[in-house]
Amino acid sequence: MFKVRKIVCQIAFTLVLSAGCIGNVVADSNRATYKVEIAIDWSKATAPFEHPGDPHMSSMIGLTHGERFSLFADGDTASSGLELLAENGRFGILRAQFEELERRDRIGAVVEAGGIKSLPGQVSTTFKTTKNHPLLSVVTMLAPSPDWFTGISAVNLLDGGKWIDTLSLPLWVWDAGTDSGSTFKSKNIDTQPRESIRLLATKHFLNDAGLIRIGTISIARQR
């Protein structure tokens, strides 16, 4: 009888553990941790026209979010926060906006990383997100420049309801439409009214083959 009770207890204990493990699997399927890396290969060799000689990138900032939020998009008008980042590399306004949205559970994670002081170079960071906020957007200023930046907008980390493992995307140069300077070290020329955000298609990042990619962003799920 004692042996029977012991076996029953062991079975019950195993079932409790199994239930707990199943619960953890379900919980984990709703969350994911990712590493994002920006690698910039912009140089005089890749984009020689009026190359500034001292290219660098500002600190990177981004977030995870749902479909109701947009950091930037072709044809949109830049927010004040994006304008400040694209023109001066400062993201205090964007961070304050993101932190308020995060506090209200309107977005997922705020994603930040340092700048790249000399190019070519790379920077990376990790972040956590949930299925409520599966889209990733990040931006960083191209410096020196009037209001040029690079990044990604609303990249979906879910594919068929499952977290993607890896993703690599090219990085292009965008014009925020907030400064009318025409070259890297132009004086500040405020654009009023603001023009729409668009891919920069000047000789600085355009050749006979088309737009010049300035780098790559890689996203990898961390187990």
Phi, psi and omega in degrees: 000319181297318180295321180297315179297322181296318179295317179300317180296319179296319178297315180299318181296320179295320179296320178297316179297317181297318179298320178296319179295318178300317178300320179293321179298315179298315181297317181295328181293340178270352183232155177207149174246134182231152168252131177242133180231130173255123177243116182256125179245019177299128179206175178295332179289323183274329181217081189284338188296117179051033181306132188287341179089338180226051184293143176203174181235143176289174171302151180264141173221146178195194183194164168254145189200178175257189187288345183277356180244144175221124177281316173200157177201150178303126179093346177282166173262133183294141173287168177298324179293317178291323177302313182297320179292314184294329183268324187235355181076011181258137183235028179301318180293315179298316181298316179299319178296314181296317182297323177292318177295323178294319180299326180269008179060032178270341176226175178267255185261147167271130186247122182226149174207159180291174179276181176243110189287332177217148185242152357297157180184177180213161177214148182215162175201169177241156179207161177243147177211175180230171181292346174287338182224071189270358183264140181243131174227135176217152178219153173209143182281139170274122187228144354285152176191163178294305181198044184258141182214171173223165180158191177229154181227125173056047174279124185279124179272000177251142175226110183064032180084000181244147180293134175289154178271310180217154178204137178229130184228146176286152177250129179246166179265133179247148174256122184287344179077019184247350180222136185267010176301146187249358178215177190302317186249032176296150173293158179296125177229093185299130179268116179229126352289164180299142174270170182281153176295137181206158173296137180284117183239048174258176182298342180299324181222043179213132174226190184298336181274349181124202180294143181267120175290135181258356180173195183221143171247129181243136182234126183224131179287138180257128182271000000 
